[in-house]
């Protein structure tokens, strides 16, 4: 039976994003929802994603950008491996710069942010585009999780489509999702 992964797209992203495509090509079973982050409160998104993770008996979670923030929290809550692709771990800082308008949502993100302190860095793998033009806080990401599974794709940009995700998932499958943790 194939490993089941919850894939979480980024802000203004798509459920069938580049991570979804790469995971599919690596023969994972993928659950991937389309989320309107502007119209859904962060608490509701968190409840929805955690429900999907548990109800679908997922083994791991992959999150891109804002999805990486949620993937980190799902990992903590379920003690499961997660892979973060250009994660936006400071959404209350970055989202308003991208047009996010909900003051209440920003406050919810600040409250949810405290949960990152409880994430087991040993369960986290990170893929960073060395030329990420949207998220400028990847040094924070590296310092908070402090693990060896921190891959920098020198020419990669913010979009996962600019990185060889299929190759990375295939080459690091055991370390990301298996006994190597």
Secondary structure, 3 states (H helix, E strand, C coil): CCCEEEEECCCCCCCCCHHHHHHHHCCCEEEECCCCCCCCCHHHHHHHHHHHHHHCCCCEEEEECHHHHHHHHHHHHHCCEEEEECCCCCHHHHHHHHCCCCHHHHHHHHHHHHHHHHCCHHHEEEEEECCCCCCCCHHHHHHHHCCCCEEEECCCCCCHHHCCHHHHHHHCHHHHHCCCC
